[in-house]
């Protein structure tokens, strides 16, 4: 009988993060195997998205309040700005945006 290894929540979170950055399921699986040396299939990433979909609590609910925050990330000599919108009641991420300038264009 083969034992089954569970994937850690950190790897699942990182995989979903990569997918939400507009990588395909297959490219996300390749990135995880390259960056973290963890072999997962593209189907596993699809299953994670179905199980942990970030919009499940906000479906059919009217958002009455949100918080926007930004932070700067250093990538080598370059500064990259990460903008995030959060719904504070359910503590859900509504959206995020990455830019090379401290200006947001939506």
Backbone torsions as a table, in degrees:
resi	resn	phi	psi	omega
1	UNK	NA	135.5	-177.8
2	UNK	-91.8	131.0	176.9
3	UNK	-84.0	151.4	-175.7
4	UNK	-107.2	127.8	177.6
5	UNK	-91.2	131.0	177.0
6	UNK	-86.2	142.9	178.2
7	UNK	-82.5	135.8	-178.6
8	UNK	-68.1	154.3	-179.1
9	UNK	-65.4	-27.7	177.6
10	UNK	-66.1	-41.1	179.4
11	UNK	-69.4	-40.5	176.8
12	UNK	-61.7	-45.6	178.9
13	UNK	-61.1	-43.2	179.3
14	UNK	-67.0	-38.8	177.6
15	UNK	-62.9	-44.2	177.9
16	UNK	-66.3	-37.1	176.4
17	UNK	-60.2	-46.7	178.8
18	UNK	-62.7	-41.6	179.4
19	UNK	-64.1	-40.4	-179.4
20	UNK	-73.2	-9.5	172.2
21	UNK	-86.5	16.5	176.8
22	UNK	78.4	24.8	169.3
23	UNK	-84.4	151.8	175.0
24	UNK	-75.3	169.3	178.1
25	UNK	-60.2	-42.8	-179.0
26	UNK	-67.3	-42.9	179.4
27	UNK	-67.8	-32.8	175.4
28	UNK	-64.6	-43.3	178.1
29	UNK	-62.7	-40.7	177.9
30	UNK	-64.6	-41.7	180.0
31	UNK	-64.1	-41.6	178.2
32	UNK	-63.4	-41.0	179.9
33	UNK	-69.3	-32.5	-180.0
34	UNK	-77.8	-46.6	-174.3
35	UNK	-79.4	-41.0	-173.7
36	UNK	-109.9	-2.0	-177.3
37	UNK	56.2	38.0	177.7
38	UNK	-117.8	122.7	-178.7
39	UNK	-92.4	115.2	175.4
40	UNK	-131.6	154.8	179.2
41	UNK	-90.5	161.9	177.5
42	UNK	-66.2	-26.6	177.5
43	UNK	-68.7	-36.6	176.8
44	UNK	-61.5	-41.1	179.4
45	UNK	-66.0	-39.5	176.3
46	UNK	-61.9	-43.3	178.5
47	UNK	-62.8	-39.9	176.8
48	UNK	-60.9	-42.7	-179.5
49	UNK	-62.9	-38.9	178.4
50	UNK	-68.4	-36.6	-177.4
51	UNK	-78.7	-41.6	-173.6
52	UNK	-111.8	27.1	-175.5
53	UNK	-54.0	128.3	-173.4
54	UNK	-70.3	-14.2	-176.4
55	UNK	-98.8	4.8	-172.3
56	UNK	-64.3	-34.5	-180.0
57	UNK	-81.1	-19.9	-176.4
58	UNK	-95.6	-4.1	-177.5
59	UNK	-64.6	129.8	179.4
60	UNK	61.2	22.5	176.3
61	UNK	-116.7	141.0	178.5
62	UNK	-83.6	128.1	178.4
63	UNK	-85.6	117.1	-177.9
64	UNK	-99.4	-19.2	-175.6
65	UNK	-150.4	144.0	176.2
66	UNK	-150.4	160.2	-179.6
67	UNK	-122.4	134.4	175.8
68	UNK	-116.0	133.3	179.1
69	UNK	-137.4	155.5	177.5
70	UNK	-133.8	155.2	175.7
71	UNK	-147.2	154.2	178.5
72	UNK	-100.9	138.3	179.1
73	UNK	-120.1	131.1	177.4
74	UNK	-89.8	124.5	175.5
75	UNK	-120.9	91.9	-173.7
76	UNK	69.9	-123.0	177.8
77	UNK	-93.9	-1.9	-175.1
78	UNK	-98.5	143.2	174.9
79	UNK	-102.2	131.8	179.5
80	UNK	-124.1	134.1	-179.2
81	UNK	-98.2	131.6	176.1
82	UNK	-111.6	120.8	177.8
83	UNK	-108.0	138.4	-179.2
84	UNK	-138.4	139.1	176.0
85	UNK	-112.6	128.0	-176.0
86	UNK	-124.3	137.5	173.5
87	UNK	-89.9	114.2	-167.8
88	UNK	-73.9	-24.7	-176.9
89	UNK	-69.6	-50.0	179.7
90	UNK	-94.9	-3.0	-180.0
91	UNK	56.0	47.5	-178.9
92	UNK	-108.7	143.0	174.5
93	UNK	-77.9	123.0	178.8
94	UNK	-86.9	-45.3	-177.0
95	UNK	-160.8	161.8	170.5
96	UNK	-144.9	158.7	-175.1
97	UNK	-146.2	138.8	179.5
98	UNK	-118.4	132.3	179.9
99	UNK	-142.7	159.5	178.8
100	UNK	-90.3	-8.8	177.7
101	UNK	-120.5	161.4	179.0
102	UNK	-85.1	47.2	177.3
103	UNK	-133.8	141.2	-179.7
104	UNK	-116.7	128.4	178.7
105	UNK	-120.7	108.0	179.2
106	UNK	-111.5	NA	NA
